[in-house]
Amino acid sequence: QVQLVESGGGLVQAGGSLRLSCAASGLTFGDYAMAWFRRTPGKEREFVAGISRIARNTLYADSVKGRFTISRDNAQNTVYLQMNSLKPEDTAVYHCAAQAATWYALDTNANAYNYWGQGTQVTVSS
């Protein structure tokens, strides 16, 4: 049974930082591209960042470029999202997702992802 479990969310003031983690189990982690999406009430799920299977490629939404960094540790079956210079508009539930993919592939389309975590709430106060 595949599980993706996010942690690290919380309440932070604008300008602050958080580091999200997503621990994967029940799959061969190195066979999957990983991504972070976020969702706010009334909005579609939004791609935030993605990382290819062997971490050669990364991709970011324009809204987070230069502030967020995605990384992965294939030995620990974990993907991370370092979020700096947080803004109130970053407030959302953040989900990690896994996609069976080729070595360097990355996809911003949520429908391309095979597995999802339950999410972790990030709230940024002004």
Solvent accessible surface area in square Angstrom, and as a share of the most:
residue,aa,sasa,rsa
1,Q,191,0.85
2,V,38,0.22
3,Q,94,0.42
4,L,11,0.05
5,V,87,0.50
6,E,19,0.08
7,S,60,0.39
8,G,38,0.37
9,G,30,0.29
10,G,29,0.28
11,L,135,0.67
12,V,25,0.14
13,Q,137,0.61
14,A,49,0.38
15,G,58,0.56
16,G,22,0.21
17,S,56,0.36
18,L,34,0.17
19,R,131,0.48
20,L,0,0.00
21,S,27,0.17
22,C,0,0.00
23,A,53,0.41
24,A,7,0.05
25,S,53,0.34
26,G,54,0.52
27,L,25,0.13
28,T,89,0.52
29,F,5,0.02
30,G,23,0.22
31,D,60,0.31
32,Y,30,0.12
33,A,0,0.00
34,M,0,0.00
35,A,0,0.00
36,W,0,0.00
37,F,2,0.01
38,R,17,0.06
39,R,109,0.40
40,T,35,0.21
41,P,135,0.85
42,G,91,0.87
43,K,145,0.61
44,E,152,0.68
45,R,78,0.28
46,E,70,0.31
47,F,21,0.09
48,V,1,0.00
49,A,0,0.00
50,G,0,0.00
51,I,4,0.02
52,S,0,0.00
53,R,35,0.13
54,I,64,0.33
55,A,49,0.38
56,R,171,0.63
57,N,57,0.29
58,T,63,0.37
59,L,74,0.37
60,Y,44,0.17
61,A,20,0.16
62,D,121,0.63
63,S,58,0.38
64,V,0,0.00
65,K,119,0.50
66,G,83,0.80
67,R,32,0.12
68,F,6,0.03
69,T,73,0.42
70,I,6,0.03
71,S,45,0.29
72,R,28,0.10
73,D,50,0.26
74,N,61,0.31
75,A,95,0.74
76,Q,121,0.54
77,N,50,0.26
78,T,14,0.08
79,V,0,0.00
80,Y,40,0.15
81,L,0,0.00
82,Q,59,0.26
83,M,0,0.00
84,N,61,0.31
85,S,59,0.38
86,L,2,0.01
87,K,82,0.35
88,P,55,0.34
89,E,122,0.55
90,D,0,0.00
91,T,41,0.24
92,A,4,0.03
93,V,46,0.27
94,Y,0,0.00
95,H,28,0.13
96,C,0,0.00
97,A,0,0.00
98,A,0,0.00
99,Q,25,0.11
100,A,59,0.46
101,A,21,0.16
102,T,97,0.56
103,W,132,0.46
104,Y,111,0.42
105,A,38,0.30
106,L,42,0.21
107,D,47,0.24
108,T,72,0.42
109,N,79,0.41
110,A,17,0.13
111,N,134,0.69
112,A,32,0.24
113,Y,14,0.05
114,N,84,0.43
115,Y,79,0.30
116,W,69,0.24
117,G,5,0.05
118,Q,165,0.73
119,G,23,0.22
120,T,19,0.11
121,Q,89,0.39
122,V,0,0.00
123,T,47,0.27
124,V,7,0.04
125,S,42,0.27
126,S,128,0.82
